[in-house]
Amino acid sequence: MTASTPLCRLDEIPAQGALSVHVDSATGGFDLILMRDGDGVVAYHNECPHQGRRLDYAPGRFIVRDQHITCAAHGATFRSGDGVCVSGPCCGSSLATVAVHVSDGLVYAR
């Protein structure tokens, strides 16, 4: 992943949902969850802190309601704006964040 390679276009991220993107790396890569935050974007590793499982119930398909994303495996629920777990088996822990920014309608890692 380089800062000059866009992760996606901003308009690809559903306003009330999430988008999964794969990021290549020397170790095989990893998946990110991108969520809209107004005109900005927040990004998290697609890994629940409870047992390290993916949050999606099918590749790239997430349970998102009322600005919260829920782990499909164990039901942990995280605030979309800061990734803090507000209910479930890992309450109080947080999703691992990745710094991103939006420029000219494209989302980039910092």
Biotite code that builds the C-alpha atoms (Angstrom):
import biotite.structure as struc

atoms = struc.array([
    struc.Atom([0.000, 0.000, 0.000], chain_id="A", res_id=1, res_name="MET", atom_name="CA", element="C"),
    struc.Atom([1.319, 3.386, -0.933], chain_id="A", res_id=2, res_name="THR", atom_name="CA", element="C"),
    struc.Atom([-0.132, 6.766, -0.101], chain_id="A", res_id=3, res_name="ALA", atom_name="CA", element="C"),
    struc.Atom([-0.355, 7.549, -3.833], chain_id="A", res_id=4, res_name="SER", atom_name="CA", element="C"),
    struc.Atom([-2.617, 4.592, -4.653], chain_id="A", res_id=5, res_name="THR", atom_name="CA", element="C"),
    struc.Atom([-6.303, 5.270, -3.977], chain_id="A", res_id=6, res_name="PRO", atom_name="CA", element="C"),
    struc.Atom([-8.234, 2.664, -1.985], chain_id="A", res_id=7, res_name="LEU", atom_name="CA", element="C"),
    struc.Atom([-11.514, 3.548, -3.752], chain_id="A", res_id=8, res_name="CYS", atom_name="CA", element="C"),
    struc.Atom([-13.697, 6.430, -4.870], chain_id="A", res_id=9, res_name="ARG", atom_name="CA", element="C"),
    struc.Atom([-15.649, 8.149, -2.098], chain_id="A", res_id=10, res_name="LEU", atom_name="CA", element="C"),
    struc.Atom([-18.937, 7.548, -3.907], chain_id="A", res_id=11, res_name="ASP", atom_name="CA", element="C"),
    struc.Atom([-18.330, 3.771, -3.816], chain_id="A", res_id=12, res_name="GLU", atom_name="CA", element="C"),
    struc.Atom([-18.854, 3.777, -0.031], chain_id="A", res_id=13, res_name="ILE", atom_name="CA", element="C"),
    struc.Atom([-22.568, 3.527, 0.821], chain_id="A", res_id=14, res_name="PRO", atom_name="CA", element="C"),
    struc.Atom([-23.786, 6.482, 2.907], chain_id="A", res_id=15, res_name="ALA", atom_name="CA", element="C"),
    struc.Atom([-25.296, 4.158, 5.536], chain_id="A", res_id=16, res_name="GLN", atom_name="CA", element="C"),
    struc.Atom([-23.066, 1.139, 4.979], chain_id="A", res_id=17, res_name="GLY", atom_name="CA", element="C"),
    struc.Atom([-19.527, -0.081, 4.595], chain_id="A", res_id=18, res_name="ALA", atom_name="CA", element="C"),
    struc.Atom([-17.159, -1.063, 1.817], chain_id="A", res_id=19, res_name="LEU", atom_name="CA", element="C"),
    struc.Atom([-14.488, -3.743, 2.007], chain_id="A", res_id=20, res_name="SER", atom_name="CA", element="C"),
    struc.Atom([-11.202, -3.175, 0.203], chain_id="A", res_id=21, res_name="VAL", atom_name="CA", element="C"),
    struc.Atom([-8.212, -5.472, -0.014], chain_id="A", res_id=22, res_name="HIS", atom_name="CA", element="C"),
    struc.Atom([-4.794, -3.910, 0.445], chain_id="A", res_id=23, res_name="VAL", atom_name="CA", element="C"),
    struc.Atom([-1.810, -5.797, -0.968], chain_id="A", res_id=24, res_name="ASP", atom_name="CA", element="C"),
    struc.Atom([1.314, -6.052, 1.160], chain_id="A", res_id=25, res_name="SER", atom_name="CA", element="C"),
    struc.Atom([4.531, -8.045, 1.266], chain_id="A", res_id=26, res_name="ALA", atom_name="CA", element="C"),
    struc.Atom([2.877, -10.476, 3.695], chain_id="A", res_id=27, res_name="THR", atom_name="CA", element="C"),
    struc.Atom([-0.143, -11.209, 1.508], chain_id="A", res_id=28, res_name="GLY", atom_name="CA", element="C"),
    struc.Atom([-2.305, -8.232, 2.295], chain_id="A", res_id=29, res_name="GLY", atom_name="CA", element="C"),
    struc.Atom([-5.256, -7.437, 4.525], chain_id="A", res_id=30, res_name="PHE", atom_name="CA", element="C"),
    struc.Atom([-8.834, -6.229, 4.284], chain_id="A", res_id=31, res_name="ASP", atom_name="CA", element="C"),
    struc.Atom([-10.147, -2.876, 5.423], chain_id="A", res_id=32, res_name="LEU", atom_name="CA", element="C"),
    struc.Atom([-13.647, -1.683, 6.247], chain_id="A", res_id=33, res_name="ILE", atom_name="CA", element="C"),
    struc.Atom([-14.318, 1.829, 4.927], chain_id="A", res_id=34, res_name="LEU", atom_name="CA", element="C"),
    struc.Atom([-17.280, 3.788, 6.308], chain_id="A", res_id=35, res_name="MET", atom_name="CA", element="C"),
    struc.Atom([-18.533, 7.269, 5.477], chain_id="A", res_id=36, res_name="ARG", atom_name="CA", element="C"),
    struc.Atom([-18.246, 9.916, 8.182], chain_id="A", res_id=37, res_name="ASP", atom_name="CA", element="C"),
    struc.Atom([-19.930, 12.926, 6.606], chain_id="A", res_id=38, res_name="GLY", atom_name="CA", element="C"),
    struc.Atom([-17.636, 14.011, 3.781], chain_id="A", res_id=39, res_name="ASP", atom_name="CA", element="C"),
    struc.Atom([-14.808, 11.994, 5.301], chain_id="A", res_id=40, res_name="GLY", atom_name="CA", element="C"),
    struc.Atom([-14.047, 8.308, 5.733], chain_id="A", res_id=41, res_name="VAL", atom_name="CA", element="C"),
    struc.Atom([-13.008, 6.125, 8.655], chain_id="A", res_id=42, res_name="VAL", atom_name="CA", element="C"),
    struc.Atom([-11.114, 2.881, 8.054], chain_id="A", res_id=43, res_name="ALA", atom_name="CA", element="C"),
    struc.Atom([-10.692, -0.197, 10.227], chain_id="A", res_id=44, res_name="TYR", atom_name="CA", element="C"),
    struc.Atom([-8.997, -3.551, 9.806], chain_id="A", res_id=45, res_name="HIS", atom_name="CA", element="C"),
    struc.Atom([-11.674, -6.135, 9.051], chain_id="A", res_id=46, res_name="ASN", atom_name="CA", element="C"),
    struc.Atom([-10.903, -8.029, 12.240], chain_id="A", res_id=47, res_name="GLU", atom_name="CA", element="C"),
    struc.Atom([-12.955, -8.226, 15.421], chain_id="A", res_id=48, res_name="CYS", atom_name="CA", element="C"),
    struc.Atom([-10.844, -7.792, 18.579], chain_id="A", res_id=49, res_name="PRO", atom_name="CA", element="C"),
    struc.Atom([-12.851, -10.565, 20.291], chain_id="A", res_id=50, res_name="HIS", atom_name="CA", element="C"),
    struc.Atom([-11.392, -13.548, 18.431], chain_id="A", res_id=51, res_name="GLN", atom_name="CA", element="C"),
    struc.Atom([-9.738, -12.076, 15.366], chain_id="A", res_id=52, res_name="GLY", atom_name="CA", element="C"),
    struc.Atom([-12.548, -13.065, 13.002], chain_id="A", res_id=53, res_name="ARG", atom_name="CA", element="C"),
    struc.Atom([-13.751, -10.950, 10.101], chain_id="A", res_id=54, res_name="ARG", atom_name="CA", element="C"),
    struc.Atom([-16.755, -8.713, 10.759], chain_id="A", res_id=55, res_name="LEU", atom_name="CA", element="C"),
    struc.Atom([-18.526, -9.413, 7.461], chain_id="A", res_id=56, res_name="ASP", atom_name="CA", element="C"),
    struc.Atom([-21.090, -12.219, 7.167], chain_id="A", res_id=57, res_name="TYR", atom_name="CA", element="C"),
    struc.Atom([-20.065, -12.813, 3.535], chain_id="A", res_id=58, res_name="ALA", atom_name="CA", element="C"),
    struc.Atom([-17.104, -11.240, 1.742], chain_id="A", res_id=59, res_name="PRO", atom_name="CA", element="C"),
    struc.Atom([-17.722, -7.485, 1.745], chain_id="A", res_id=60, res_name="GLY", atom_name="CA", element="C"),
    struc.Atom([-21.212, -7.751, 3.291], chain_id="A", res_id=61, res_name="ARG", atom_name="CA", element="C"),
    struc.Atom([-21.634, -6.051, 6.676], chain_id="A", res_id=62, res_name="PHE", atom_name="CA", element="C"),
    struc.Atom([-24.377, -5.534, 9.241], chain_id="A", res_id=63, res_name="ILE", atom_name="CA", element="C"),
    struc.Atom([-24.584, -1.743, 9.618], chain_id="A", res_id=64, res_name="VAL", atom_name="CA", element="C"),
    struc.Atom([-27.421, 0.017, 11.456], chain_id="A", res_id=65, res_name="ARG", atom_name="CA", element="C"),
    struc.Atom([-27.745, 3.403, 13.124], chain_id="A", res_id=66, res_name="ASP", atom_name="CA", element="C"),
    struc.Atom([-24.050, 4.307, 12.702], chain_id="A", res_id=67, res_name="GLN", atom_name="CA", element="C"),
    struc.Atom([-22.897, 0.973, 14.196], chain_id="A", res_id=68, res_name="HIS", atom_name="CA", element="C"),
    struc.Atom([-21.280, -2.074, 12.604], chain_id="A", res_id=69, res_name="ILE", atom_name="CA", element="C"),
    struc.Atom([-21.883, -5.521, 14.092], chain_id="A", res_id=70, res_name="THR", atom_name="CA", element="C"),
    struc.Atom([-19.567, -8.536, 13.962], chain_id="A", res_id=71, res_name="CYS", atom_name="CA", element="C"),
    struc.Atom([-21.486, -11.296, 12.198], chain_id="A", res_id=72, res_name="ALA", atom_name="CA", element="C"),
    struc.Atom([-19.679, -14.039, 14.141], chain_id="A", res_id=73, res_name="ALA", atom_name="CA", element="C"),
    struc.Atom([-20.288, -13.004, 17.768], chain_id="A", res_id=74, res_name="HIS", atom_name="CA", element="C"),
    struc.Atom([-22.547, -9.928, 17.693], chain_id="A", res_id=75, res_name="GLY", atom_name="CA", element="C"),
    struc.Atom([-20.070, -7.367, 19.025], chain_id="A", res_id=76, res_name="ALA", atom_name="CA", element="C"),
    struc.Atom([-21.294, -3.904, 18.007], chain_id="A", res_id=77, res_name="THR", atom_name="CA", element="C"),
    struc.Atom([-18.927, -1.018, 17.226], chain_id="A", res_id=78, res_name="PHE", atom_name="CA", element="C"),
    struc.Atom([-19.576, 2.718, 16.741], chain_id="A", res_id=79, res_name="ARG", atom_name="CA", element="C"),
    struc.Atom([-18.744, 3.617, 13.173], chain_id="A", res_id=80, res_name="SER", atom_name="CA", element="C"),
    struc.Atom([-17.089, 6.948, 14.052], chain_id="A", res_id=81, res_name="GLY", atom_name="CA", element="C"),
    struc.Atom([-14.433, 5.661, 16.452], chain_id="A", res_id=82, res_name="ASP", atom_name="CA", element="C"),
    struc.Atom([-14.586, 1.838, 16.308], chain_id="A", res_id=83, res_name="GLY", atom_name="CA", element="C"),
    struc.Atom([-15.268, 1.408, 20.040], chain_id="A", res_id=84, res_name="VAL", atom_name="CA", element="C"),
    struc.Atom([-17.193, -1.744, 20.968], chain_id="A", res_id=85, res_name="CYS", atom_name="CA", element="C"),
    struc.Atom([-20.386, -0.669, 22.753], chain_id="A", res_id=86, res_name="VAL", atom_name="CA", element="C"),
    struc.Atom([-21.923, -4.117, 23.269], chain_id="A", res_id=87, res_name="SER", atom_name="CA", element="C"),
    struc.Atom([-21.013, -7.763, 22.999], chain_id="A", res_id=88, res_name="GLY", atom_name="CA", element="C"),
    struc.Atom([-18.112, -9.968, 24.056], chain_id="A", res_id=89, res_name="PRO", atom_name="CA", element="C"),
    struc.Atom([-15.361, -7.350, 23.594], chain_id="A", res_id=90, res_name="CYS", atom_name="CA", element="C"),
    struc.Atom([-17.156, -4.342, 25.098], chain_id="A", res_id=91, res_name="CYS", atom_name="CA", element="C"),
    struc.Atom([-14.748, -1.444, 25.635], chain_id="A", res_id=92, res_name="GLY", atom_name="CA", element="C"),
    struc.Atom([-12.144, -2.592, 23.116], chain_id="A", res_id=93, res_name="SER", atom_name="CA", element="C"),
    struc.Atom([-11.820, -1.019, 19.671], chain_id="A", res_id=94, res_name="SER", atom_name="CA", element="C"),
    struc.Atom([-11.355, -1.931, 16.051], chain_id="A", res_id=95, res_name="LEU", atom_name="CA", element="C"),
    struc.Atom([-7.840, -1.252, 14.757], chain_id="A", res_id=96, res_name="ALA", atom_name="CA", element="C"),
    struc.Atom([-7.924, 2.015, 12.798], chain_id="A", res_id=97, res_name="THR", atom_name="CA", element="C"),
    struc.Atom([-6.089, 2.947, 9.637], chain_id="A", res_id=98, res_name="VAL", atom_name="CA", element="C"),
    struc.Atom([-5.551, 6.614, 8.834], chain_id="A", res_id=99, res_name="ALA", atom_name="CA", element="C"),
    struc.Atom([-7.157, 7.664, 5.549], chain_id="A", res_id=100, res_name="VAL", atom_name="CA", element="C"),
    struc.Atom([-7.986, 10.921, 3.816], chain_id="A", res_id=101, res_name="HIS", atom_name="CA", element="C"),
    struc.Atom([-10.159, 12.042, 0.918], chain_id="A", res_id=102, res_name="VAL", atom_name="CA", element="C"),
    struc.Atom([-8.766, 14.104, -1.946], chain_id="A", res_id=103, res_name="SER", atom_name="CA", element="C"),
    struc.Atom([-10.602, 14.949, -5.176], chain_id="A", res_id=104, res_name="ASP", atom_name="CA", element="C"),
    struc.Atom([-13.233, 12.280, -4.478], chain_id="A", res_id=105, res_name="GLY", atom_name="CA", element="C"),
    struc.Atom([-10.686, 9.503, -3.894], chain_id="A", res_id=106, res_name="LEU", atom_name="CA", element="C"),
    struc.Atom([-9.864, 7.767, -0.594], chain_id="A", res_id=107, res_name="VAL", atom_name="CA", element="C"),
    struc.Atom([-6.185, 7.289, 0.239], chain_id="A", res_id=108, res_name="TYR", atom_name="CA", element="C"),
    struc.Atom([-4.286, 5.708, 3.128], chain_id="A", res_id=109, res_name="ALA", atom_name="CA", element="C"),
    struc.Atom([-2.072, 8.209, 4.918], chain_id="A", res_id=110, res_name="ARG", atom_name="CA", element="C"),
])
